[in-house]
Protein backbone atom coordinates (compact mmCIF):
# COMPACT_ATOMS: atom_id res chain seq x y z
CA UNK A 1 0.00 0.00 0.00
CA UNK A 2 1.37 3.40 -1.01
CA UNK A 3 2.50 5.86 1.61
CA UNK A 4 0.83 9.16 2.45
CA UNK A 5 2.10 12.27 4.19
CA UNK A 6 0.03 11.35 7.25
CA UNK A 7 1.68 7.91 7.43
CA UNK A 8 5.14 9.47 7.02
CA UNK A 9 4.49 12.04 9.75
CA UNK A 10 3.03 9.51 12.17
CA UNK A 11 5.64 6.79 11.64
CA UNK A 12 7.01 5.76 15.04
CA UNK A 13 10.47 4.31 15.73
CA UNK A 14 11.02 0.84 17.16
CA UNK A 15 13.97 -1.08 18.53
CA UNK A 16 14.93 -1.98 14.95
CA UNK A 17 14.71 -0.09 11.66
CA UNK A 18 11.12 0.09 10.41
CA UNK A 19 10.88 -0.01 6.60
CA UNK A 20 7.74 1.48 5.05
CA UNK A 21 7.31 0.81 1.31
CA UNK A 22 5.77 3.19 -1.24
CA UNK A 23 6.21 0.96 -4.27
CA UNK A 24 8.74 0.87 -7.06
CA UNK A 25 11.54 0.28 -4.56
CA UNK A 26 10.98 3.53 -2.64
CA UNK A 27 11.11 3.04 1.12
CA UNK A 28 11.01 5.22 4.22
CA UNK A 29 13.35 3.86 6.89
CA UNK A 30 12.37 4.89 10.42
CA UNK A 31 15.52 4.66 12.54
CA UNK A 32 15.44 3.64 16.22
CA UNK A 33 16.61 7.14 17.08
CA UNK A 34 13.58 8.67 15.33
CA UNK A 35 15.10 9.95 12.07
CA UNK A 36 13.26 9.04 8.86
CA UNK A 37 15.36 8.36 5.76
CA UNK A 38 14.36 7.78 2.13
CA UNK A 39 15.96 4.81 0.43
CA UNK A 40 15.54 3.43 -3.10
CA UNK A 41 16.15 -0.29 -3.56
CA UNK A 42 16.89 -1.20 -7.17
CA UNK A 43 18.62 -3.85 -9.28
CA UNK A 44 21.21 -2.99 -11.92
CA UNK A 45 23.35 -5.43 -13.95
CA UNK A 46 21.97 -8.25 -11.87
CA UNK A 47 23.06 -6.70 -8.57
CA UNK A 48 20.84 -5.43 -5.76
CA UNK A 49 21.69 -1.83 -4.82
CA UNK A 50 20.49 0.91 -2.50
CA UNK A 51 20.39 4.66 -3.12
CA UNK A 52 20.00 7.28 -0.36
CA UNK A 53 17.53 10.03 -1.31
CA UNK A 54 17.64 12.23 1.80
CA UNK A 55 15.64 12.56 4.99
CA UNK A 56 11.96 13.23 5.66
CA UNK A 57 10.47 15.87 5.98
CA UNK A 58 13.36 17.80 4.39
CA UNK A 59 12.68 15.68 1.30
CA UNK A 60 8.89 15.43 0.97
CA UNK A 61 7.03 12.35 -0.20
CA UNK A 62 6.39 13.98 -3.59
CA UNK A 63 10.08 14.84 -3.97
CA UNK A 64 11.12 11.31 -3.02
CA UNK A 65 8.76 9.90 -5.63
CA UNK A 66 10.20 12.27 -8.24
CA UNK A 67 13.72 11.12 -7.35
CA UNK A 68 12.58 7.47 -7.70
CA UNK A 69 11.10 8.17 -11.14
CA UNK A 70 14.27 10.02 -12.22
CA UNK A 71 16.35 7.01 -11.17
CA UNK A 72 14.06 4.68 -13.13
CA UNK A 73 14.52 6.78 -16.26
CA UNK A 74 18.29 6.57 -15.88
CA UNK A 75 18.12 2.80 -15.60
CA UNK A 76 15.99 2.62 -18.76
CA UNK A 77 18.81 4.52 -20.48
CA UNK A 78 21.32 1.98 -19.19
CA UNK A 79 22.76 4.26 -16.50
CA UNK A 80 23.30 3.21 -12.90
CA UNK A 81 21.73 6.01 -10.77
CA UNK A 82 24.12 5.29 -7.90
CA UNK A 83 27.15 5.62 -10.16
CA UNK A 84 25.64 8.73 -11.71
CA UNK A 85 25.28 10.19 -8.21
CA UNK A 86 28.96 9.50 -7.44
CA UNK A 87 30.09 11.12 -10.69
CA UNK A 88 27.85 14.09 -9.97
CA UNK A 89 29.34 14.53 -6.50
CA UNK A 90 32.87 14.40 -7.90
CA UNK A 91 31.97 16.97 -10.55
CA UNK A 92 30.27 19.16 -7.96
CA UNK A 93 33.39 19.19 -5.77
CA UNK A 94 35.56 20.06 -8.74
CA UNK A 95 33.27 22.80 -10.03
CA UNK A 96 31.81 24.04 -6.78
CA UNK A 97 31.30 27.76 -6.29
CA UNK A 98 34.08 27.78 -3.69
CA UNK A 99 36.67 26.13 -5.94
CA UNK A 100 35.89 28.43 -8.87
CA UNK A 101 35.90 31.48 -6.58
CA UNK A 102 39.36 30.51 -5.31
CA UNK A 103 40.50 30.15 -8.90
CA UNK A 104 39.09 33.59 -9.70
CA UNK A 105 40.95 35.14 -6.75
CA UNK A 106 44.20 33.57 -7.98
CA UNK A 107 43.52 35.14 -11.38
CA UNK A 108 43.23 38.57 -9.70
CA UNK A 109 46.56 38.01 -7.97
CA UNK A 110 48.28 37.13 -11.26
CA UNK A 111 46.82 40.29 -12.80
CA UNK A 112 48.60 42.32 -10.11
CA UNK A 113 45.50 43.55 -8.33
CA UNK A 114 46.15 45.42 -5.10
CA UNK A 115 46.36 43.33 -1.93
CA UNK A 116 43.59 45.46 -0.45
CA UNK A 117 41.31 44.67 -3.40
CA UNK A 118 41.98 40.94 -3.16
CA UNK A 119 41.42 40.96 0.60
CA UNK A 120 38.09 42.71 0.11
CA UNK A 121 36.97 40.16 -2.52
CA UNK A 122 37.92 37.26 -0.24
CA UNK A 123 36.17 38.90 2.71
CA UNK A 124 32.95 39.28 0.71
CA UNK A 125 33.06 35.73 -0.66
CA UNK A 126 33.32 34.37 2.88
CA UNK A 127 29.70 35.51 3.37
CA UNK A 128 28.58 33.29 0.46
CA UNK A 129 30.42 30.07 1.29
CA UNK A 130 28.24 28.86 4.21
CA UNK A 131 25.12 28.97 2.00
CA UNK A 132 26.37 27.60 -1.33
CA UNK A 133 30.16 27.42 -1.31
CA UNK A 134 30.21 23.66 -1.80
CA UNK A 135 27.31 23.48 -4.25
CA UNK A 136 27.89 22.63 -7.88
CA UNK A 137 27.90 26.04 -9.53
CA UNK A 138 25.37 24.96 -12.18
CA UNK A 139 22.86 24.15 -9.42
CA UNK A 140 22.93 27.58 -7.76
CA UNK A 141 19.82 29.60 -8.57
CA UNK A 142 18.80 33.21 -7.74
CA UNK A 143 16.85 32.09 -4.64
CA UNK A 144 19.95 30.41 -3.21
CA UNK A 145 22.09 33.49 -3.81
CA UNK A 146 19.40 35.69 -2.27
CA UNK A 147 19.48 33.57 0.90
CA UNK A 148 23.17 34.42 1.36
CA UNK A 149 22.57 38.10 0.62
CA UNK A 150 19.69 38.27 3.10
CA UNK A 151 22.05 36.89 5.74
CA UNK A 152 24.21 39.98 5.27
CA UNK A 153 21.25 42.35 5.06
CA UNK A 154 19.75 41.29 8.38
CA UNK A 155 22.89 42.64 10.04
CA UNK A 156 22.14 46.06 8.58
CA UNK A 157 25.07 45.83 6.14
CA UNK A 158 23.19 46.90 3.05
CA UNK A 159 26.22 48.14 1.12
CA UNK A 160 28.11 44.91 1.84
CA UNK A 161 25.13 42.91 0.55
CA UNK A 162 25.10 44.98 -2.64
CA UNK A 163 28.84 44.46 -3.17
CA UNK A 164 28.53 40.75 -2.41
CA UNK A 165 25.93 40.38 -5.17
CA UNK A 166 28.32 42.06 -7.59
CA UNK A 167 31.26 39.89 -6.50
CA UNK A 168 29.23 36.68 -6.78
CA UNK A 169 28.29 37.82 -10.28
CA UNK A 170 31.94 38.18 -11.28
CA UNK A 171 32.64 34.60 -10.16
CA UNK A 172 29.70 33.32 -12.21
CA UNK A 173 30.81 35.26 -15.27
CA UNK A 174 34.29 33.77 -14.87
CA UNK A 175 32.69 30.32 -14.65
CA UNK A 176 30.70 31.02 -17.82
CA UNK A 177 33.85 32.16 -19.63
CA UNK A 178 35.60 28.92 -18.61
CA UNK A 179 32.62 26.74 -19.69
CA UNK A 180 31.59 25.65 -16.18
CA UNK A 181 28.35 27.60 -15.90
CA UNK A 182 25.67 28.66 -18.34
CA UNK A 183 24.05 31.59 -16.56
CA UNK A 184 24.68 34.24 -13.92
CA UNK A 185 21.81 34.29 -11.36
CA UNK A 186 22.68 37.71 -9.91
CA UNK A 187 21.01 39.99 -12.53
CA UNK A 188 17.63 38.51 -11.50
CA UNK A 189 18.23 39.94 -8.02
CA UNK A 190 18.39 43.58 -9.10
CA UNK A 191 15.89 45.42 -6.97
CA UNK A 192 15.62 42.59 -4.44
CA UNK A 193 18.08 44.14 -1.99
CA UNK A 194 17.62 47.12 0.29
CA UNK A 195 19.33 50.14 -1.26
CA UNK A 196 21.95 51.58 1.13
CA UNK A 197 21.73 55.24 2.08
CA UNK A 198 24.76 56.93 0.57
CA UNK A 199 26.51 58.98 3.23
CA UNK A 200 29.37 61.17 1.97
CA UNK A 201 32.55 60.94 3.99
CA UNK A 202 32.62 63.79 6.46
CA UNK A 203 34.88 66.66 5.44
CA UNK A 204 35.55 70.25 6.47
CA UNK A 205 35.06 72.70 3.61
CA UNK A 206 34.85 75.97 5.53
CA UNK A 207 38.26 77.74 5.36
CA UNK A 208 38.09 79.03 8.93
CA UNK A 209 37.20 75.57 10.30
CA UNK A 210 39.95 74.03 8.17
CA UNK A 211 42.44 76.41 9.75
CA UNK A 212 41.32 75.17 13.17
CA UNK A 213 41.79 71.56 12.10
CA UNK A 214 45.30 72.27 10.81
CA UNK A 215 46.24 73.88 14.11
CA UNK A 216 44.84 70.86 15.97
CA UNK A 217 46.93 68.54 13.81
CA UNK A 218 50.06 70.63 14.45
CA UNK A 219 49.42 70.41 18.21
CA UNK A 220 48.62 66.68 18.22
CA UNK A 221 50.54 65.04 21.05
CA UNK A 222 50.32 61.47 19.79
CA UNK A 223 52.81 59.58 17.64
CA UNK A 224 54.97 61.98 15.57
CA UNK A 225 54.51 59.69 12.55
CA UNK A 226 50.72 59.99 12.86
CA UNK A 227 50.96 63.78 13.07
CA UNK A 228 53.16 63.80 9.95
CA UNK A 229 50.71 61.53 8.14
CA UNK A 230 47.81 63.88 8.86
CA UNK A 231 49.83 66.83 7.61
CA UNK A 232 50.61 64.96 4.40
CA UNK A 233 46.92 64.05 4.00
CA UNK A 234 46.08 67.75 4.12
CA UNK A 235 48.92 68.80 1.81
CA UNK A 236 48.73 66.00 -0.77
CA UNK A 237 45.15 64.64 -0.29
CA UNK A 238 45.80 61.08 -1.49
CA UNK A 239 43.52 58.21 -0.59
CA UNK A 240 44.41 57.14 2.97
CA UNK A 241 45.46 53.67 1.82
CA UNK A 242 47.86 55.16 -0.74
CA UNK A 243 49.68 57.10 1.98
CA UNK A 244 49.39 54.42 4.63
CA UNK A 245 51.39 51.89 2.60
CA UNK A 246 53.79 54.39 0.99
CA UNK A 247 57.47 53.46 0.84
CA UNK A 248 60.48 55.76 0.83
CA UNK A 249 61.73 54.64 -2.59
CA UNK A 250 58.58 56.16 -4.15
CA UNK A 251 59.71 59.69 -3.27
CA UNK A 252 62.09 61.63 -5.49
CA UNK A 253 63.26 64.58 -3.43
CA UNK A 254 65.36 66.05 -6.23
CA UNK A 255 62.43 66.18 -8.63
CA UNK A 256 59.91 66.89 -5.84
CA UNK A 257 57.54 64.13 -6.85
CA UNK A 258 55.90 61.12 -5.25
CA UNK A 259 55.14 58.31 -7.69
CA UNK A 260 52.47 55.96 -6.36
CA UNK A 261 52.74 52.55 -8.08
CA UNK A 262 49.72 51.25 -9.96
CA UNK A 263 49.35 48.28 -7.59
CA UNK A 264 48.13 50.66 -4.87
CA UNK A 265 46.00 52.90 -7.07
CA UNK A 266 42.26 52.41 -7.26
CA UNK A 267 42.28 52.97 -11.03
CA UNK A 268 45.24 50.62 -11.59
CA UNK A 269 47.69 53.08 -13.09
CA UNK A 270 50.69 54.89 -11.53
CA UNK A 271 50.00 58.35 -10.16
CA UNK A 272 52.38 61.30 -9.75
CA UNK A 273 51.98 63.76 -6.90
CA UNK A 274 53.93 67.05 -7.00
CA UNK A 275 55.61 67.76 -3.66
CA UNK A 276 55.37 71.30 -2.35
CA UNK A 277 58.10 72.83 -0.21
CA UNK A 278 55.94 72.19 2.84
CA UNK A 279 55.47 68.53 1.93
CA UNK A 280 59.23 68.13 1.45
CA UNK A 281 59.75 69.66 4.89
CA UNK A 282 57.34 67.22 6.54
CA UNK A 283 58.92 64.28 4.70
CA UNK A 284 62.42 65.37 5.68
CA UNK A 285 61.46 65.48 9.35
CA UNK A 286 59.65 62.16 9.03
CA UNK A 287 62.68 60.51 7.45
CA UNK A 288 64.67 61.21 10.63
CA UNK A 289 62.13 59.09 12.51
CA UNK A 290 61.23 56.27 10.09
CA UNK A 291 63.86 56.54 7.37
CA UNK A 292 65.66 53.44 8.57
CA UNK A 293 63.00 51.17 7.13
CA UNK A 294 61.17 50.86 3.83
CA UNK A 295 57.81 52.20 5.01
CA UNK A 296 57.07 55.88 5.24
CA UNK A 297 54.73 55.48 8.21
CA UNK A 298 55.39 52.15 9.97
CA UNK A 299 53.29 50.76 12.77
CA UNK A 300 54.58 51.33 16.30
CA UNK A 301 54.38 47.57 16.80
CA UNK A 302 56.38 46.52 13.76
CA UNK A 303 58.58 48.51 11.37
CA UNK A 304 57.67 46.06 8.60
CA UNK A 305 53.95 46.82 8.80
CA UNK A 306 52.17 50.10 7.98
CA UNK A 307 49.83 51.88 10.36
CA UNK A 308 46.33 50.42 10.52
CA UNK A 309 43.32 51.64 8.57
CA UNK A 310 41.90 53.30 11.64
CA UNK A 311 45.01 55.11 12.92
CA UNK A 312 44.35 58.46 11.26
CA UNK A 313 40.63 58.53 12.07
CA UNK A 314 41.39 57.56 15.67
CA UNK A 315 43.81 60.49 15.89
CA UNK A 316 41.12 62.88 14.61
CA UNK A 317 38.71 61.57 17.26
CA UNK A 318 41.37 62.09 19.91
CA UNK A 319 41.61 65.71 18.81
CA UNK A 320 37.90 66.08 19.49
CA UNK A 321 36.56 65.78 15.93
CA UNK A 322 33.58 63.45 15.55
CA UNK A 323 33.15 61.06 12.65
CA UNK A 324 30.32 63.26 11.38
CA UNK A 325 32.73 66.21 11.19
CA UNK A 326 35.83 64.90 9.47
CA UNK A 327 37.52 61.69 8.33
CA UNK A 328 40.96 60.99 6.89
CA UNK A 329 39.38 60.42 3.47
CA UNK A 330 37.57 63.74 3.88
CA UNK A 331 40.79 65.65 3.18
CA UNK A 332 40.19 64.80 -0.48
CA UNK A 333 36.74 66.39 -0.47
CA UNK A 334 38.20 69.41 1.35
CA UNK A 335 40.83 69.95 -1.32
CA UNK A 336 38.45 69.28 -4.20
CA UNK A 337 35.87 71.76 -2.87
CA UNK A 338 38.21 74.62 -2.03
CA UNK A 339 40.41 74.24 -5.12
CA UNK A 340 37.33 74.33 -7.36
CA UNK A 341 35.79 77.25 -5.47
CA UNK A 342 38.91 79.42 -5.70
CA UNK A 343 38.55 79.48 -9.52
CA UNK A 344 42.30 79.48 -10.14
CA UNK A 345 42.71 75.99 -11.54
CA UNK A 346 41.28 74.01 -14.41
CA UNK A 347 38.78 71.39 -13.14
CA UNK A 348 40.58 68.69 -15.15
CA UNK A 349 43.85 69.48 -13.34
CA UNK A 350 42.08 69.10 -9.99
CA UNK A 351 40.44 65.84 -11.04
CA UNK A 352 43.73 64.52 -12.37
CA UNK A 353 45.45 65.33 -9.11
CA UNK A 354 42.70 63.48 -7.25
CA UNK A 355 43.35 60.52 -9.59
CA UNK A 356 39.71 60.44 -10.62
CA UNK A 357 38.62 58.81 -13.85
CA UNK A 358 36.06 60.59 -16.04
CA UNK A 359 32.87 58.53 -16.22
CA UNK A 360 31.93 59.71 -19.68
CA UNK A 361 33.77 57.59 -22.29
CA UNK A 362 33.98 60.39 -24.84
CA UNK A 363 35.22 62.94 -22.33
CA UNK A 364 37.71 60.44 -20.93
CA UNK A 365 39.24 60.10 -24.39
CA UNK A 366 39.99 63.84 -24.35
CA UNK A 367 41.00 64.04 -20.68
CA UNK A 368 44.24 62.07 -20.79
CA UNK A 369 46.48 65.11 -20.38
CA UNK A 370 48.50 65.12 -17.21
CA UNK A 371 48.19 68.92 -16.67
CA UNK A 372 51.50 68.44 -14.90
CA UNK A 373 52.82 71.98 -14.91
CA UNK A 374 49.53 73.37 -13.68
CA UNK A 375 49.34 70.71 -10.99
CA UNK A 376 52.83 71.57 -9.73
CA UNK A 377 51.81 75.21 -9.34
CA UNK A 378 48.47 74.24 -7.85
CA UNK A 379 49.97 72.00 -5.19
CA UNK A 380 52.38 74.72 -4.09
CA UNK A 381 49.54 77.25 -3.99
CA UNK A 382 47.47 74.82 -1.93
CA UNK A 383 50.29 74.33 0.59
CA UNK A 384 50.75 78.10 0.92
CA UNK A 385 47.00 78.52 1.33
CA UNK A 386 46.93 75.96 4.14
CA UNK A 387 49.77 77.81 5.85
CA UNK A 388 47.75 81.01 5.76
CA UNK A 389 44.63 79.31 7.10
CA UNK A 390 46.63 77.73 9.88
CA UNK A 391 48.11 81.08 10.87
CA UNK A 392 44.61 82.66 10.78
CA UNK A 393 45.50 85.02 7.91
CA UNK A 394 42.75 85.07 5.32
CA UNK A 395 43.82 85.27 1.73
CA UNK A 396 41.91 88.21 0.33
CA UNK A 397 41.10 86.67 -3.05
CA UNK A 398 40.57 83.08 -1.91
Protein Blocks (a to p, Z undefined) as FASTA:
>chain_A
ZZdfklmmmpccdfbdcdddebjhiacdddfkopacddddddeehiacdddebjcfkbcf
klmmmmmmmmmmmmmnopafklmmmmmmmmmmmmgmklmmmmmmmmmmmnopafklmmmm
mmmmmmmmmmmmmgcfklpcfklmmmmmmmmmmnopamlmmmmmmmmmmmmmmmmmnopa
fbdfklmmgokaccdddddddddfbfklmmmmmmmmmmpcbdfklmmmmmmmmmnopafk
lmmmpcfklpcfklopacddfklpmnlpacdddddfklmmmmmmmmmmmmmmmbfbacfk
bmkbccdfklmmmmmmmnopafklocfklmmmmmmmmmmmnopacfklmmmmnopacfbl
klmmmmmbgolmmmmmmmmmmmmmmmmmmnopacfkZZ
